[in-house]
Amino acid sequence: MARDYELVLMLDPTAPDERRDALAGETQKRIESAGSLKHAEGWGTRKLAYEIRQRTEADYRFYRFEGGIDLLDQLDHTLKITDGVLRFRIFKVDERTSTSAPPPTAQPAGVSARAARAERRAAEPSPEPEAEAEPAEPEAEAEPAEPEPEGEPEEPGDETSQ
């Protein structure tokens, strides 16, 4: 019996764009060959809640499809052993539910935070080199002050021995 499922695929953002697109295309073809694809969407690069394989971001791809257990087994096996897939999740959904878009991010889709920071730095004007600075005069070294003893000063001859 075929049911409706959603697949969220998280791809390694350091992989080349062509490789990520190829992985997404292969996944889509596998779904279409053994089921029916209802919706496919790229959500872009997003920050992860926690690191996965030393990555703090992932390229998210979303698929809504109808299929059977054999398709789920194929997807599970293939995505587990495919390089470039950080994580994936398949959810069983009610066919009457609508497909919801992900929450918006601070940066545009496909732009990592690191790339956005690099662009901002490149857009900032570089500081102008200063004219020859005059050498600073060395400061006179102050002699360290001796700490004062605490309590009353002792006078010679006031020592008591027991």
C-alpha positions in Angstrom: 0.0 0.0 0.0 1.4 3.4 -1.0 1.5 6.2 1.6 2.6 9.8 1.6 6.1 10.6 2.9 8.3 13.6 3.2 12.1 13.4 2.9 14.4 16.1 4.2 17.8 15.7 2.8 20.8 17.5 4.3 23.8 17.7 2.0 27.4 18.7 2.8 27.7 22.4 1.9 31.5 22.1 1.2 30.8 19.7 -1.7 30.7 21.4 -5.1 27.3 22.6 -6.3 27.4 20.1 -9.2 27.8 17.2 -6.8 25.0 18.4 -4.5 22.7 18.9 -7.5 23.6 15.4 -8.8 22.8 13.8 -5.4 19.4 15.7 -5.3 18.7 14.6 -8.9 19.5 11.0 -8.2 17.2 11.0 -5.2 14.4 12.6 -7.2 14.8 10.0 -10.0 14.8 7.1 -7.5 11.5 8.5 -6.0 10.0 8.9 -9.5 11.0 5.4 -10.6 9.4 3.6 -7.6 6.7 6.1 -6.5 5.2 9.4 -7.4 6.8 12.7 -6.6 4.3 15.3 -5.5 6.6 18.2 -4.5 10.4 18.9 -4.6 12.0 22.1 -3.2 15.5 23.3 -2.3 15.6 25.2 1.0 19.1 26.4 0.5 22.0 26.5 3.0 20.9 26.8 6.6 22.6 26.8 10.0 22.4 23.5 11.9 21.2 23.3 15.5 24.4 21.3 16.3 27.5 20.1 14.4 27.3 17.1 12.2 30.6 15.8 11.0 32.3 19.1 11.9 29.8 21.0 9.7 27.7 23.9 11.1 25.6 24.3 8.0 23.8 22.1 5.5 22.2 22.4 2.1 18.6 21.3 2.6 16.4 19.6 0.0 12.8 18.6 0.6 10.7 16.0 -1.2 7.0 15.0 -0.8 6.2 11.7 -2.4 3.9 8.7 -2.5 5.5 5.3 -2.3 5.7 1.9 -0.7 8.0 0.1 1.7 10.4 -1.0 -1.1 11.0 2.7 -2.0 11.7 3.6 1.6 14.2 0.7 1.9 16.0 1.8 -1.3 16.2 5.4 -0.2 17.4 4.4 3.3 20.1 2.2 2.0 21.3 4.5 -0.8 21.4 7.7 1.3 23.2 6.0 4.2 26.2 5.0 2.1 26.3 8.1 -0.2 29.2 10.5 0.3 28.0 14.1 0.7 24.8 13.3 2.6 25.1 14.6 6.2 21.7 13.4 7.4 18.3 12.6 6.1 14.9 12.0 7.6 11.8 10.4 6.1 8.5 11.2 7.7 5.1 9.5 7.2 2.5 12.2 6.6 -1.2 12.3 6.2 -2.1 12.8 2.5 -4.5 15.6 3.4 -1.9 17.8 5.1 -0.4 20.6 3.1 3.2 21.1 2.3 4.6 23.8 4.5 7.6 26.0 3.7 10.5 26.1 6.1 10.9 29.2 8.4 12.8 32.0 6.8 16.5 32.5 7.5 18.5 35.6 8.2 20.5 35.2 5.0 19.2 34.4 1.5 18.9 30.8 0.5 22.2 29.3 -0.8 24.3 31.9 1.0 26.2 30.6 4.0 27.0 32.8 6.9 30.7 32.5 6.2 30.2 33.7 2.6 28.0 36.6 3.8 30.7 37.8 6.3 33.4 37.6 3.6 31.2 39.7 1.3 30.6 42.3 4.0 34.4 42.5 4.7 35.2 42.9 1.0 32.7 45.7 0.7 34.1 47.6 3.7 36.7 50.3 2.8 40.2 49.3 3.8 41.9 51.6 6.2 44.2 54.1 4.6 47.9 53.5 5.4 49.1 56.2 7.8 51.9 58.5 6.9 55.2 57.7 8.5 54.5 57.6 12.2 56.9 59.2 14.5 58.6 56.8 16.8 57.2 56.9 20.3 59.5 58.0 23.1 60.2 55.2 25.5 58.6 55.8 28.9 60.8 56.1 31.9 60.7 53.0 34.0 59.3 53.6 37.4 61.1 51.8 40.3 58.9 49.3 42.0 57.6 50.5 45.3 58.3 48.3 48.3 55.2 47.1 50.1 54.7 48.6 53.5 54.5 46.1 56.4 51.1 45.6 57.9 50.4 46.5 61.5 52.5 48.6 63.8 56.2 49.0 63.1 58.4 47.0 65.4 61.1 48.7 67.3 64.4 47.0 68.1 64.6 45.4 71.5 60.8 44.9 71.8 61.1 41.3 70.8 59.8 38.9 73.4 60.9 35.3 73.5 59.3 32.6 75.4 
